[in-house]
């Protein structure tokens, strides 16, 4: 069964002024759509064709660059749209808050670690908050469209929060000011969704 481009639950301009409408439109309708189309082409007629995206990525042959790049691009962006919300974002609370406090000491400690991972990722990639079985969380980053579900990427667990630091995610509005974009991202995080994903993954 072919993968489909997920529909956004909000308008392209809903995250302004933090993320502009033109960036959202291009990012979703061009970049994510491209990854979706190329992923379907890469798995057509193979044993991967009827697997979930999570099963594809966790069992991935990392030398299969078409599936690695486009499967990662498909999954990462699907999470990215869900983990942002212009309203009803909730707040860091419950068991996820406890896990973040245990790992980083405070919300500011988490914010500093996450921002550093995003800001220091050389070139294109992602920064993640991911959860391990048992509930411990960590922050890490991956290059290109890799993510923590894939084998041997240097960090593991299930990603529950991620920020895209490819230039196409921010350049129209922020130009080369990646740190400004990272700080703006904290204003649109959907903590309710992060908490839901945490509960499912720990």
N, C-alpha and C positions, 0 to 999 in steps of 0.2 A: 504494500500500500504506500503510495507516494506521500511524502511529507508536504504539508501546506504552510504557506506563510501565515503566521498567526496574526489575527486582527488585533489592533490596539484597542484597549478599553477606554481610551481617552483620545481627544483630538490632538493633532500635531502641535497646536499652539498651547496646549494645556500646561506644559511645564515651564512656560516663560515666566519670569525673565531668566531663569536659570539655564534652560536649554531651549534654543530658539526653534520656531516652527519649521523653518527651511531645513535646518540640520536634521530634525526629526523626520521630515518627509523623505529626504534623500536617503537617510540612514535606513529607514524601514522599507521604503518602496523600491530602492535600488540595491543597496548593499545586502540587506537581509534577504531580499527576494532573490538576489544573485546566488547567495550561498544555498538557498533552498533548491533552486533549479539545478545547480551543479551537484549537490548532494544526491538528488534523485537520479541524475544521469550516472553518477559514480557507482551507485548500488544496484542499478537496474540489471536484472538477470543474474544477480549474485546471491550468495547465502545470506547477505545482510538485508535483503530487500524487505523482508517482513518482520524485522526486529525493531524494537523501540530504539529511540536515539540513545537512551542511557545504556542499553545493552551493546549497541554498536560502539560507543565510546569506551566503555569499561573493558571490552575485549578487543580493542583496536590493535591492528598491526600498524605500528607507528611509521613504518616505511611506506604505507599506502597514503601518499600525500593528498590525493584527491579527496578521500574520505576524511582524513585527519583535518585538513584545512576547512572543507565545506561542512563536514559534520560538526566540527567545533564551532564554526561560524553560525550554523543553524541553532545549535543548542545555546550558545553563549548569548546570542541576541534575544532568543525567546525568554531567557531568564531576565535579561536586562530590562525589557519592557515591563515585565511583571513586577520587578523589584523597585520600580518607580511608580509614583502615584501623585497626582496633583492635589488630591483631597483624601480625607479619611486615612491618613498615613499611619496613625497610631504613634506609638513611641516605643523605644527599647524597654522591654518589660519582661516579667515572668522568667521562665527557665533560661531563655536566651540571654536576658540581662545578667543572670547569675553566672552563666558560662563566660560571658564577655568580661565581667568583673574578675572572675577567677584567672582569666588568661592575661588581662591587660591592666588590672588594678582599678581602672576607672573608664568612663566613656571617653574622656580626653585621651587616655592612653591608647584605647582602641582607635580613635580617630587619627592620632599621630601615626600609629603603625600602619593603618590602612592607607593614609595619605602618602606616607613614605614609599610603600610598596608600589603605589600607582605612579608617583612622581619619578621614581628612580628606575622604572622599567624602561630599558633602553629600546628605542624604536617603538614598534607597535606591540600591543599585548593587552593584558587584563590584570587587574588586582582583585583578589577574592577574600571573602570571609567564608571559610568552610568548616564543616563539622565532621568529627570522627565518631565512629561507633562508641557509645558510652557518654557522648555529649560534649567532649572537649572541643574547643574551637581554635582555629589559627588563621592568621593572615599570611598570604603569600601572593606571588604574581607569576604569570606564565607568558611566554612570548606568543606572538601571532594570534592564532585562534585556538591554541591549546587550552585545556582546562584541567581541573584537579581530578576529574573522573578518569582521565586517560592514564595509562601505565607509564611509570618512570618519568614524570615531569618535574620531580623535585619536591613536590608537596602533594598531599592526598586529601581524602575526605570528599564530602559532597558539598559543592558550592551552594551557598544560600544567599549570597550577596556578591555582586560583581560590578565593576566599573570598566567600561571600554575606554582604553587610552590610545586607540588608533586615532590618528589626526582627523579622520573623517567624522569622528564623534563630537568634535569640538571646534575645529579650525575656523569655520565660517564666523563664529561669534567670538571666540577667545584667541584666535590666531595661535601664536606660539606660547600662550600663557596657560600651559597645562595645569599648574597649581591652582589657578583661579577656577578652572573648570572642576577640578577635584573638590574644592571647597564648596562650590555651588551644588554639587551632587548631593551633599548631605542635607540639602533643603528639600529634596524630592524623594528620599528613601521611603519605601513602603515597609515600615517595620512590622505591620500586621502580616504581610506576605513572608518576610524573613522569619518571623516567629512560627508561622505555619510550616515553612520548609524545615526549620530546625526540629520541630516536633516529629516530623516524618523521617528525619535522617539520623537522629541520634541513636 
